[in-house]
């Protein structure tokens, strides 16, 4: 089974532009997980998917998915086959 650190390393290698980022937007997070942005939004509404934070700045709010939360989500959803 992959560890969280191994998944983080894979994310950094596959998406070098995001290597220095610790928090990703919805589109970036969805791309890493391999789902569409609307799917990730639907999961959030249903209370499933990776953890995120919601930063409110006046009328606008911004969702941030920490890379560590994405890696933990990926590890937690791995299914071991025979």
QUISULHU-V169128 format. One record per backbone hydrogen bond with DSSP energy under -1.0 kcal/mol. CO is the residue of the C=O (numbers start at 0). NH is the residue of the N-H. E is the energy in kcal/mol with one decimal. If there is no record, write none. Layout:
BEGIN
co = <CO:CO>
nh = <NH:NH>
e = <E:E>
END
This chain:
BEGIN
co = <2:3:4:5:6:7:8:9:10:14:15:17:21:23:24:25:26:27:28:29:29:35:36:37:38:39:40:41:42:52:54:56:59:61:63:64:65:66:67:68:69:70:71:72:74>
nh = <6:7:8:9:10:11:12:13:14:17:18:20:66:64:28:29:30:31:32:33:34:39:40:41:42:43:44:45:47:63:61:59:56:54:52:23:69:70:71:72:73:74:75:76:77>
e = <-2.2:-2.5:-2.1:-2.3:-2.6:-2.5:-2.2:-2.6:-2.3:-2.0:-1.2:-1.2:-3.1:-3.1:-2.6:-2.6:-2.1:-2.1:-2.3:-2.3:-2.2:-2.1:-2.2:-2.4:-2.7:-2.1:-2.1:-1.7:-2.9:-2.8:-3.0:-1.2:-3.0:-3.2:-2.9:-2.5:-1.9:-2.5:-2.4:-2.3:-2.5:-2.5:-2.5:-1.2:-1.0>
END
